[in-house]
């Protein structure tokens, strides 16, 4: 599974944290959740932490799901 990439976060003066993925908003954290996120992001792999907190990470079964018969129509 490839490592997550393209995430960025910005701390705002009011204590909120905005997370973007490839330039698009992916989430906003406030209060104690923002503090917990910042401590995790600064102590570990920030890209992985942001992917996990926003829910924008791959599970490894996307290709299998794409090839399933009920998902084949229309998209290809």
DAPETA-V764871 format. One record per backbone hydrogen bond with DSSP energy under -0.5 kcal/mol. CO is the residue of the C=O (numbers start at 0). NH is the residue of the N-H. E is the energy in kcal/mol with one decimal. If there is no record, write none. Layout:
BEGIN
co:CO nh:NH e:E
co:CO nh:NH e:E
END
This chain:
BEGIN
co:5 nh:21 e:-3.1
co:7 nh:19 e:-2.8
co:9 nh:17 e:-2.5
co:11 nh:14 e:-1.9
co:15 nh:11 e:-2.9
co:16 nh:28 e:-2.7
co:17 nh:9 e:-2.3
co:18 nh:25 e:-3.3
co:18 nh:26 e:-1.5
co:19 nh:7 e:-2.1
co:20 nh:23 e:-1.6
co:23 nh:20 e:-2.9
co:26 nh:18 e:-3.2
co:28 nh:16 e:-2.5
co:29 nh:32 e:-1.1
co:29 nh:33 e:-0.7
co:30 nh:34 e:-1.7
co:31 nh:35 e:-2.5
co:32 nh:36 e:-2.5
co:33 nh:37 e:-2.5
co:34 nh:38 e:-2.1
co:35 nh:39 e:-2.0
co:36 nh:40 e:-3.1
co:37 nh:41 e:-2.1
co:38 nh:42 e:-0.9
co:39 nh:43 e:-1.4
co:43 nh:45 e:-1.0
co:44 nh:48 e:-2.4
co:45 nh:49 e:-2.6
co:46 nh:50 e:-2.1
co:47 nh:51 e:-2.3
co:48 nh:52 e:-2.6
co:49 nh:53 e:-1.9
co:50 nh:54 e:-1.1
co:50 nh:55 e:-1.0
co:54 nh:56 e:-0.6
co:60 nh:64 e:-2.4
co:61 nh:65 e:-2.4
co:62 nh:66 e:-1.9
co:64 nh:67 e:-1.0
co:67 nh:70 e:-1.9
co:67 nh:71 e:-0.5
co:68 nh:71 e:-0.9
co:71 nh:75 e:-0.6
co:72 nh:74 e:-1.5
END
